[in-house]
């Protein structure tokens, strides 16, 4: 895997200007590593989102976020590094086609093509708790998931045949899904995100959870294994240089095979979904030494609501572990609030959650919504979402929302409510 941080530092040492495009969790990782390893910072930060522009956020070392147009006018000969995997190819297309930036000025450039397709079809692998491989969590019946046959070779060959056929000869399998759109996509078809959500077990009882892990007493040992998936994909050159892994196998810290799971996560961007009731030293080292984010849903700002939503009276314990993990470096935790109408959509919990972010050193907040709750989102819930968004802005915390790997109608409503 390329050492992008070292490459950026070497360019800066040589007197070149380097811009980081996109301000999010991966950007905080890059900034932290640049500062810790080389005592350097990039020339400037850039983001397409106008709400981030002309502002700074905690974890940015006081650097202000600018628009791409402003950066180009100020530093026309700068090098660019795209610090997001989710929107990397759209940004490459924008820089090269619209703003006429030469590809050799983009450090992590890959050839792109503008066409009608789907980002998940083009780059993603989902492994779910039903022993299936697919491209997204909401794959339609017309595009059936591939059941794991026990053979990685057989299963992946069938999956990639399905992918290529769907991309090259699309026949309305995905209906009106908004993720199917004209945009920039990578020319080379390799996997860039692996979502591993295989069963597992859990020590919580969250009221909105429908995973088998909620009631499972032991794991299903016949499911595909993450280390073996990665070994096969690497052997057959199916992984991109800077791929990412997102795991949610029940609660990872109590998974019987947690050492193997955490040990396999050696890629450019790791994401571990955890309730953080248990402190795990191996996971702490992963956050301190690798580009790893922890996504932690506490969905409340008071002990009473936490126990109601999560089924455990553990808020104090989780907050202590938030502080312990935050010591690994700023930006390693994304603290998530899943709004549930009539349960946690109130000022006391929203404001308490904001304070917890501040006190525990969590610099990124995520606004989400119960997948099983009604759409459109109720007005009271929308008002509390906007209140939480405004709290984040006042505290100079990065605000994200759950708009990737979710159903398109859900994403549409959530974006409308938060924005």
C-alpha positions in Angstrom: 0.0 0.0 0.0 1.3 3.4 -0.9 2.4 5.7 1.9 0.4 8.8 0.8 1.3 10.7 4.0 5.0 10.4 3.2 4.4 11.4 -0.4 2.6 14.5 0.7 5.3 15.4 3.2 8.0 15.0 0.6 6.2 17.3 -1.8 5.9 19.9 1.0 9.5 19.6 1.9 10.4 20.2 -1.8 8.5 23.5 -1.6 5.4 22.4 -3.5 1.9 23.3 -2.5 -0.4 20.4 -1.5 -4.2 20.7 -1.2 -6.4 18.2 0.6 -9.8 17.9 -1.2 -12.7 16.8 1.1 -13.0 17.5 4.8 -14.1 14.4 6.7 -12.9 11.6 8.9 -10.2 10.5 6.5 -8.9 14.1 6.3 -8.5 14.2 10.0 -6.4 11.0 9.8 -4.2 12.5 7.1 -3.7 15.7 9.0 -2.9 13.9 12.3 -0.4 11.6 10.6 1.3 14.4 8.7 1.7 16.4 11.9 2.8 13.4 14.1 5.2 11.8 11.6 6.7 14.8 9.7 5.5 17.9 11.7 3.9 19.2 8.5 0.5 20.4 7.4 -0.9 20.8 3.8 -1.0 24.1 2.1 -4.8 24.3 2.2 -8.1 22.4 2.7 -10.9 22.2 0.2 -14.5 20.9 0.2 -17.4 21.1 -2.3 -19.9 21.6 0.6 -20.6 25.4 0.9 -21.5 24.9 4.6 -18.0 23.9 5.4 -16.3 26.6 3.4 -14.8 29.6 5.2 -14.9 27.7 8.5 -12.5 25.7 10.6 -13.4 22.6 12.7 -11.8 20.9 15.6 -9.0 18.6 14.4 -8.0 20.9 11.5 -5.2 22.6 13.3 -6.9 25.9 12.8 -6.9 25.6 9.0 -9.9 27.1 7.2 -11.8 25.2 4.5 -12.0 26.8 1.0 -13.8 26.2 -2.3 -11.9 24.5 -5.1 -12.3 27.7 -7.3 -10.6 29.8 -4.6 -7.8 27.3 -4.2 -7.1 27.2 -7.9 -7.0 31.0 -8.1 -4.5 31.1 -5.2 -2.4 28.1 -5.9 -2.7 27.3 -9.7 0.3 24.9 -9.7 -0.6 23.0 -6.5 -0.7 19.3 -6.1 -4.0 17.7 -4.9 -4.8 14.8 -2.7 -8.4 13.5 -2.5 -9.0 12.5 1.1 -12.2 10.6 0.7 -13.0 7.2 -0.7 -16.8 7.8 -1.0 -16.5 10.7 -3.5 -13.0 10.2 -4.9 -14.0 9.7 -8.5 -16.5 12.5 -8.7 -13.8 14.8 -7.4 -11.3 13.5 -9.9 -13.8 14.2 -12.7 -14.5 17.6 -11.4 -10.9 18.6 -11.1 -9.8 17.2 -14.5 -12.8 17.8 -16.7 -14.3 21.0 -15.2 -11.3 22.7 -13.7 -8.7 21.4 -16.1 -6.3 20.2 -13.5 -3.6 17.9 -15.0 -3.9 14.3 -13.8 -0.2 14.4 -12.8 -1.1 17.0 -10.2 -3.4 14.7 -8.4 -1.4 12.5 -6.1 -3.9 9.6 -5.9 -5.2 10.0 -9.4 -7.1 7.2 -11.2 -8.6 7.3 -14.7 -12.3 8.0 -14.6 -15.1 7.9 -17.1 -18.4 9.8 -17.1 -21.4 7.5 -17.6 -24.6 6.3 -16.1 -23.9 3.7 -13.5 -24.0 3.2 -9.7 -21.1 3.8 -7.3 -22.0 0.6 -5.3 -22.0 -1.6 -8.4 -18.7 -0.1 -9.5 -16.7 -0.4 -6.2 -18.4 -2.2 -3.4 -18.7 -5.7 -1.9 -21.2 -6.5 0.8 -21.0 -9.6 2.9 -24.1 -10.0 5.0 -25.3 -12.2 7.8 -27.3 -14.5 5.4 -24.0 -15.8 3.9 -24.5 -13.7 0.8 -22.4 -11.4 -1.4 -23.9 -8.3 -3.0 -23.1 -4.7 -4.0 -25.4 -2.8 -1.6 -27.5 -3.6 1.4 -30.7 -2.9 -0.5 -30.1 -5.0 -3.6 -33.4 -5.6 -5.5 -34.9 -9.0 -6.3 -34.1 -8.4 -10.0 -30.5 -8.3 -9.0 -30.2 -11.2 -6.6 -27.4 -11.6 -4.1 -24.9 -14.4 -4.6 -25.1 -17.1 -1.9 -21.8 -18.2 -0.5 -21.3 -21.7 -1.8 -18.4 -22.5 0.5 -16.0 -21.7 -2.4 -14.6 -18.2 -2.6 -13.6 -18.8 -6.2 -17.0 -19.9 -7.3 -18.9 -17.2 -5.3 -16.8 -14.3 -6.5 -16.7 -15.4 -10.1 -20.5 -15.5 -10.1 -20.7 -12.1 -8.3 -18.4 -10.3 -10.7 -20.1 -11.8 -13.7 -23.3 -10.4 -12.3 -21.7 -7.0 -11.7 -20.2 -6.7 -15.2 -23.4 -7.8 -16.9 -25.5 -5.3 -14.9 -23.1 -2.4 -15.6 -22.6 -3.2 -19.3 -26.1 -4.2 -20.2 -28.3 -2.5 -17.5 -32.0 -3.6 -17.9 -33.7 -1.6 -15.1 -32.8 -4.1 -12.4 -32.5 -1.3 -9.8 -35.7 0.5 -10.8 -35.7 4.2 -9.9 -33.0 4.1 -7.3 -31.4 7.5 -7.1 -27.9 6.1 -6.8 -28.1 5.0 -10.4 -27.0 8.3 -12.1 -24.7 9.9 -14.6 -21.4 10.7 -12.8 -17.7 9.9 -12.8 -16.7 6.3 -12.2 -13.4 4.5 -12.1 -12.2 3.0 -15.4 -10.7 0.0 -13.6 -13.2 -2.2 -11.9 -11.7 -3.1 -8.6 -13.2 -3.3 -5.1 -12.7 -0.1 -3.1 -15.1 -0.7 -0.2 -15.7 -4.0 1.6 -18.7 -4.0 4.0 -18.5 -7.0 6.3 -21.7 -7.4 8.3 -21.7 -11.1 9.0 -23.9 -12.0 12.0 -21.8 -12.3 15.1 -23.2 -11.7 18.6 -24.1 -8.6 20.6 -24.1 -7.5 24.2 -26.7 -4.8 23.7 -30.5 -4.9 22.9 -31.1 -1.9 20.8 -34.8 -1.2 20.2 -34.3 -0.5 16.5 -32.0 -3.4 15.7 -33.2 -6.3 13.5 -29.9 -8.1 13.2 -29.7 -11.8 14.1 -26.8 -10.8 16.3 -29.2 -9.2 18.7 -30.4 -12.6 20.0 -27.7 -14.9 18.8 -25.8 -17.0 21.4 -22.9 -17.9 19.1 -21.6 -17.0 15.7 -22.3 -18.9 12.5 -19.0 -20.6 11.7 -20.1 -21.4 8.1 -20.2 -17.7 7.0 -17.4 -16.3 4.9 -14.4 -15.1 6.9 -13.0 -11.6 6.4 -9.3 -12.7 6.4 -10.1 -15.4 3.7 -12.1 -12.9 1.6 -9.2 -10.5 1.6 -6.6 -13.2 0.9 -8.6 -14.3 -2.2 -9.2 -10.8 -3.5 -5.5 -9.8 -3.0 -4.3 -13.0 -4.7 -6.5 -12.3 -7.7 -5.7 -8.6 -7.9 -9.3 -7.5 -7.3 -8.6 -4.8 -4.7 -7.7 -1.2 -5.4 -4.6 0.4 -3.9 -6.5 2.4 -1.4 -9.5 0.3 -0.5 -11.4 0.5 2.7 -13.1 -2.0 5.1 -16.2 -1.4 7.2 -17.2 -4.1 9.7 -20.4 -4.6 11.7 -20.4 -8.3 12.7 -22.7 -7.9 15.7 -20.6 -6.2 18.4 -16.9 -6.7 17.2 -15.4 -6.5 20.7 -17.2 -9.6 21.9 -16.9 -11.5 18.6 -15.2 -14.9 19.3 -12.9 -14.2 16.3 -12.2 -10.6 17.1 -8.4 -11.0 17.0 -8.6 -12.3 13.4 -11.1 -9.6 12.4 -9.0 -6.7 13.7 -5.8 -8.3 12.5 -7.1 -8.3 8.9 -7.8 -4.6 8.8 -4.6 -3.2 7.4 -6.0 -1.1 4.6 -6.2 2.6 3.8 -9.4 3.3 5.7 -10.8 1.1 8.4 -14.3 1.6 9.9 -15.4 -0.4 13.0 -19.0 -0.2 14.1 -19.0 -0.8 17.9 -21.1 0.1 21.0 -17.9 0.7 23.0 -19.1 -1.0 26.1 -15.9 -3.1 26.1 -12.4 -1.6 25.8 -10.2 -3.7 23.5 -6.5 -3.1 23.5 -6.0 -4.5 19.9 -8.7 -2.1 18.6 -7.1 0.8 20.4 -3.8 0.1 18.7 -5.6 -0.1 15.4 -7.0 3.4 15.9 -3.7 4.7 17.1 -1.5 3.1 14.4 -3.7 2.7 11.3 -6.3 4.9 9.6 -9.2 3.5 11.7 -12.5 5.2 12.7 -14.9 3.9 15.3 -18.6 4.5 14.6 -20.4 4.5 17.9 -24.2 5.0 18.2 -25.3 6.3 21.6 -28.6 7.8 20.3 -29.2 9.9 23.4 -27.8 12.5 25.8 -29.2 11.1 29.1 -28.8 7.8 30.9 -32.5 7.2 30.9 -32.9 7.5 27.2 -29.7 5.5 26.6 -31.1 2.6 28.6 -34.5 2.8 26.8 -32.9 2.8 23.4 -29.9 0.5 23.9 -31.4 -1.9 26.5 -28.5 -1.4 28.9 -27.6 1.1 31.6 -24.1 1.6 30.2 -23.9 5.3 29.2 -21.3 6.1 31.9 -19.1 3.2 30.9 -19.4 4.0 27.2 -18.4 7.7 27.8 -15.3 6.6 29.7 -14.3 4.4 26.8 -15.0 7.2 24.4 -12.4 9.2 26.3 -9.9 6.3 26.3 -10.2 5.7 22.6 -10.1 9.5 21.8 -6.6 9.4 23.3 -5.5 7.5 20.3 -5.8 10.7 18.2 -8.4 13.2 17.3 -11.0 12.2 14.8 -10.9 8.5 15.5 -14.5 8.4 16.7 -17.7 9.2 14.8 -20.4 9.6 17.4 -23.8 8.6 16.0 -27.3 9.7 16.9 -30.1 7.5 15.4 -33.3 9.5 15.7 -36.4 7.5 16.8 -39.6 9.5 16.6 -41.2 9.9 20.1 -38.2 8.4 21.9 -35.1 10.6 21.6 -36.2 13.5 19.5 -36.2 16.0 22.3 -34.0 19.0 23.3 -32.6 17.4 26.5 -31.2 14.4 24.7 -30.0 16.3 21.7 -28.2 18.9 23.8 -26.8 16.3 26.1 -25.4 14.3 23.2 -23.7 17.5 21.9 -22.1 18.0 25.3 -20.9 14.3 25.4 -19.2 14.9 22.0 -17.4 17.8 23.4 -16.4 16.3 26.8 -15.2 13.0 25.3 -13.1 14.4 22.5 -15.3 13.1 19.7 -14.8 15.5 16.8 -17.3 14.0 14.3 -21.0 13.7 14.8 -23.4 11.7 12.7 -27.1 12.3 12.3 -29.1 9.2 11.4 -32.7 8.0 11.4 -34.3 4.7 12.4 -34.4 2.6 9.2 -37.8 1.2 10.3 -39.4 4.4 11.3 -42.0 6.1 8.9 -41.1 8.4 6.0 -41.3 11.2 5.6 -39.6 12.1 8.8 -42.0 13.7 11.3 -41.7 17.5 11.8 -40.6 17.2 15.4 -37.8 14.8 14.6 -36.7 17.1 11.7 -36.6 20.0 14.1 -34.4 18.1 16.5 -32.1 16.9 13.7 -31.6 20.6 12.7 -31.0 21.5 16.3 -28.2 18.9 16.5 -26.7 20.1 13.3 -26.6 23.6 14.6 -25.1 22.4 17.9 -22.3 20.8 15.9 -21.7 24.0 13.9 -21.6 26.0 17.1 -19.0 23.6 18.7 -17.0 23.5 15.5 -17.5 19.7 15.1 -17.8 18.1 11.7 -21.3 17.0 11.0 -22.1 14.0 8.8 -25.2 12.1 8.0 -26.0 8.5 7.2 -26.3 8.9 3.5 -24.1 6.0 2.2 -25.1 2.4 2.0 -28.8 3.2 2.8 -32.0 3.0 0.7 -32.3 5.9 -1.7 -35.7 7.0 -0.4 -34.3 7.1 3.1 -31.2 9.1 2.0 -33.4 11.6 0.1 -35.6 12.2 3.2 -32.6 12.4 5.6 -30.7 14.9 3.4 -33.7 17.1 3.1 -34.3 17.0 6.9 -30.6 17.8 7.8 -29.9 20.3 5.1 
